[in-house]
Amino acid sequence: MTTPAGPEQTPVTVTVDDAHLDELDRLADRLRAAGMEVEQVLEPVGVITGSAPPGWESLADLDGVAAVEPGRTVRLPPPDAPQ
């Protein structure tokens, strides 16, 4: 079950560097220890998603993390919306 990010939490996407793709579960544990609420570990693409408290940018300093980006929301108009 996914818990929505609280007001102080920021949705984040963590990209794992290629040298650590075989350690995704251990990296997810390190992210949890650093305060991230891990929601999904996407092994095929080397991505971990979740939410993190203020200062989430520091997650990029963890060994094995290639990048950390804030989550994005994409909304598409309904199929019958005027163009």
CORUR-V833302 format. One record per residue. SS is DSSP state (helix for helix, strand for strand, loop for the rest). PSI is psi in whole degrees, -180 to 180 (* if undefined). D_CENTER is the distance of its C-alpha to the mean C-alpha in Angstrom with 2 decimals. Layout:
SS,PSI,D_CENTER ; SS,PSI,D_CENTER
This chain:
loop,137,15.65 ; loop,130,12.68 ; loop,127,13.30 ; loop,150,12.87 ; loop,135,11.57 ; loop,177,14.80 ; loop,-28,16.51 ; loop,-5,15.44 ; loop,145,11.72 ; strand,129,9.45 ; strand,134,6.64 ; strand,155,3.83 ; strand,124,2.59 ; strand,125,4.31 ; strand,130,7.63 ; strand,138,10.11 ; loop,155,13.64 ; helix,-34,16.38 ; helix,-12,18.31 ; helix,14,15.79 ; helix,-27,14.97 ; helix,3,17.46 ; helix,29,15.80 ; helix,-43,12.38 ; helix,-40,13.48 ; helix,-38,14.83 ; helix,-40,11.84 ; helix,-39,9.82 ; helix,-41,12.96 ; helix,-37,12.98 ; helix,-41,9.57 ; helix,-45,11.14 ; helix,-27,14.30 ; loop,1,12.89 ; loop,-1,12.04 ; loop,138,8.42 ; strand,103,8.78 ; strand,127,7.11 ; strand,-43,7.76 ; strand,142,7.77 ; strand,110,8.61 ; strand,84,9.86 ; helix,-45,12.66 ; helix,-27,14.65 ; helix,-1,12.33 ; loop,46,10.68 ; strand,142,7.00 ; strand,129,4.66 ; strand,158,2.65 ; strand,-151,4.35 ; strand,154,6.45 ; strand,155,8.40 ; loop,175,12.06 ; loop,145,13.98 ; loop,12,13.93 ; helix,-23,10.17 ; helix,-28,11.39 ; helix,-14,13.03 ; helix,-26,10.08 ; helix,-18,11.10 ; helix,-11,14.38 ; loop,140,13.48 ; loop,127,15.38 ; loop,-11,13.59 ; strand,123,10.76 ; strand,-38,11.83 ; strand,153,9.67 ; strand,127,7.08 ; strand,144,7.35 ; strand,147,7.72 ; loop,154,7.29 ; loop,144,10.68 ; loop,128,13.22 ; loop,127,15.85 ; loop,127,19.11 ; loop,144,21.90 ; loop,156,25.48 ; loop,154,27.38 ; loop,-28,29.37 ; loop,10,32.61 ; loop,144,31.66 ; loop,149,34.07 ; loop,*,33.06
